[in-house]
Amino acid sequence: MNTVCEATIGTLPIDYGAVLNCAIYENSGFVPYGKISFIDTLHYFDDDFDFQTYSKFTVTISNLDESNNKTKRISFTGDIIACSLKRDKSNQSMMVVDLTFINRGDNSKLFTSIAPMAIPSSNSITAIQQICKTAGITCNVSGINTNDSMNWLIVNHNLLTALNFITDHSYIDDDALTYSIKLDGTVIIRSMKTTF
C-alpha cells in the first residue's frame, strides 16, 4: 500500500511529489514529534525564509488504496524546532530541507499558560487530572494510586511544565509517575518502576 504526505509550513503548501521521507513518532518520548525531508521545488528556502512567521507546520499522512483514493489519515499540527538545508546532489539549484517538528497538542494547549492555582491536600494524580481538566485536555489514568498527598502550587507554568513539575515530585513506594501525550493531545499517566 502506498502513502502520500501532504504538508504546509504556515500557509505555504509543500509539493507532496517532492517529499523524500515523512514520519510521525507518537510513543518515543513525552511529546509526539515528526520529521520530514523534501526537495524545495517551490524555492521557499532560497534566501531569507522567515521561520518566525512560518513556524506552524501541518502534515497529513494518508494511505492510498488500489485506485489511489485516500483512506486512513493521520494529521499532525506542530512547531518547527530544527531545520537543515543542503544542496540536492542531483540538482545543485535545488535545496533539500530536513525539518523536525513537535506536537502543538490539542489545539495548541500544551504550551498555553495555566492560570495560577492551588490544589490542596491532593495526590499527584488528582493534581494532574485537575490541571488537564482546567486546560480542557483529556487525561487517562488507569489503576494507579500514589502516596504523595500534599498541597500543589502551580504558578508560571504551561501544561507541559506543570506535568513535568508534578511527575518529578510524585511517588508510589519505589515507583514514580511518567506521562506521554498522544497526537490528539490526550495525556496518558503511567507508573514507572525505578531500579537502583
Solvent accessible surface area in square Angstrom, and as a share of the most:
residue,aa,sasa,rsa
1,M,168,0.75
2,N,103,0.53
3,T,85,0.49
4,V,20,0.11
5,C,12,0.07
6,E,50,0.23
7,A,7,0.06
8,T,45,0.26
9,I,0,0.00
10,G,24,0.23
11,T,120,0.70
12,L,41,0.20
13,P,78,0.49
14,I,11,0.06
15,D,57,0.29
16,Y,130,0.50
17,G,68,0.65
18,A,10,0.08
19,V,31,0.18
20,L,92,0.46
21,N,104,0.53
22,C,35,0.21
23,A,34,0.27
24,I,33,0.17
25,Y,83,0.32
26,E,47,0.21
27,N,108,0.55
28,S,73,0.47
29,G,43,0.41
30,F,104,0.44
31,V,26,0.15
32,P,1,0.00
33,Y,60,0.23
34,G,0,0.00
35,K,100,0.42
36,I,4,0.02
37,S,15,0.10
38,F,2,0.01
39,I,38,0.19
40,D,3,0.01
41,T,44,0.26
42,L,86,0.43
43,H,89,0.40
44,Y,47,0.18
45,F,4,0.02
46,D,67,0.35
47,D,131,0.68
48,D,129,0.67
49,F,36,0.15
50,D,63,0.33
51,F,72,0.30
52,Q,168,0.75
53,T,90,0.52
54,Y,58,0.22
55,S,37,0.24
56,K,91,0.38
57,F,0,0.00
58,T,48,0.28
59,V,0,0.00
60,T,21,0.12
61,I,30,0.15
62,S,1,0.00
63,N,39,0.20
64,L,30,0.15
65,D,40,0.21
66,E,169,0.76
67,S,81,0.52
68,N,106,0.54
69,N,86,0.44
70,K,87,0.37
71,T,64,0.37
72,K,141,0.60
73,R,134,0.49
74,I,70,0.36
75,S,73,0.47
76,F,6,0.03
77,T,47,0.27
78,G,0,0.00
79,D,33,0.17
80,I,24,0.12
81,I,100,0.51
82,A,52,0.40
83,C,47,0.28
84,S,57,0.36
85,L,78,0.39
86,K,109,0.46
87,R,123,0.45
88,D,19,0.10
89,K,194,0.82
90,S,107,0.69
91,N,65,0.33
92,Q,113,0.50
93,S,74,0.48
94,M,35,0.16
95,M,23,0.10
96,V,13,0.07
97,V,0,0.00
98,D,43,0.22
99,L,2,0.01
100,T,29,0.17
101,F,0,0.00
102,I,41,0.21
103,N,3,0.02
104,R,50,0.18
105,G,10,0.10
106,D,41,0.21
107,N,124,0.64
108,S,42,0.27
109,K,59,0.25
110,L,0,0.00
111,F,78,0.32
112,T,79,0.46
113,S,93,0.60
114,I,18,0.09
115,A,71,0.55
116,P,97,0.61
117,M,35,0.16
118,A,73,0.56
119,I,12,0.06
120,P,90,0.57
121,S,90,0.58
122,S,15,0.10
123,N,39,0.20
124,S,0,0.00
125,I,12,0.06
126,T,62,0.36
127,A,0,0.00
128,I,0,0.00
129,Q,77,0.34
130,Q,76,0.34
131,I,0,0.00
132,C,1,0.01
133,K,155,0.66
134,T,74,0.43
135,A,25,0.20
136,G,45,0.44
137,I,9,0.05
138,T,83,0.48
139,C,27,0.16
140,N,73,0.37
141,V,40,0.23
142,S,97,0.63
143,G,88,0.85
144,I,25,0.13
145,N,120,0.62
146,T,12,0.07
147,N,82,0.42
148,D,1,0.01
149,S,81,0.52
150,M,75,0.33
151,N,112,0.57
152,W,5,0.02
153,L,115,0.57
154,I,1,0.00
155,V,63,0.36
156,N,144,0.74
157,H,37,0.17
158,N,34,0.17
159,L,0,0.00
160,L,27,0.14
161,T,60,0.35
162,A,0,0.00
163,L,0,0.00
164,N,58,0.30
165,F,66,0.27
166,I,0,0.00
167,T,14,0.08
168,D,111,0.57
169,H,92,0.41
170,S,10,0.06
171,Y,108,0.41
172,I,26,0.13
173,D,120,0.62
174,D,90,0.47
175,D,35,0.18
176,A,23,0.18
177,L,7,0.03
178,T,33,0.19
179,Y,6,0.02
180,S,9,0.06
181,I,1,0.00
182,K,52,0.22
183,L,45,0.22
184,D,94,0.49
185,G,1,0.01
186,T,15,0.09
187,V,0,0.00
188,I,30,0.15
189,I,5,0.03
190,R,107,0.39
191,S,50,0.32
192,M,95,0.42
193,K,138,0.58
194,T,49,0.28
195,T,117,0.68
196,F,230,0.96
